[in-house]
């Protein structure tokens, strides 16, 4: 397992430059109820820092896009910064979504933190870099729907974790699948990998288990989802679609109501 960006040669099971980013999160365990209760408040400084770093990461990604078109890969400095930012942002997201109780440090490098990602940037296809904004649209839509769906039911997950003092396995698996797919989408968008985001519903099992580091304790590598966890992922997608469809309708209705209210008020004033 590695944290952030480490330029290592690809495994024998992965084609050159096609290494799929990996996420390591410990299996669900006990969580302190007071940290669950105050999780978002405690993470507020982290969320502010990640938002500011996200602005910098956007401009670095744009610069990296031009460099990748010329070089066929990201420059080492760009890849190191973006990889470090993605590792840091993923740790904050995992904590906010109650996957771990450990507070993330204000650092790109956190070798002692239980949430880790593995990135192995490699050669990039220049055509895929040129059309990256178009190619990433399907994964962007899926990521957006998952986040909308999670946002609709996160209070239920929070309440369950608060009462039980731990996250149930099906909920953990579904939330971990969301965090991992989101991380893979971001890595693809930042050109930290040429592998398209995939395996939303978990890994195949045997092949991925063999590829996992010997002796590693991870609840997400491989990510094996039982039927209840897969059903929750489907539910998140469905809720995401409903929220996405309802939002424009609500906005239009509110605007129409405001206009009508304004007309009626004007009529009263002129009478």
Secondary structure, DSSP 8 states (H G I E B T S, - for coil): --SSB------TTS-TT----EEE-----B--HHHHHTHHHHTHHHHHHHHHHHHHHHHHHHHHHHHHHHHSS--HHHHHHHHHHHHHHHHHHHHHTTS--S---SSS--TTSS-EEEB------HHHHHTHHHHTHHHHHHHHHHHHHHHHHHHHHHHHHHHHSB--HHHHHHHHHHHHHHHHHHHHHTTS-SS----TT---SHHHHHHS-TT---SSSS----HHHHHHHHHHHHHHHHHHHHHHHHHHHHHHHHHHHHHHHHHHHH-
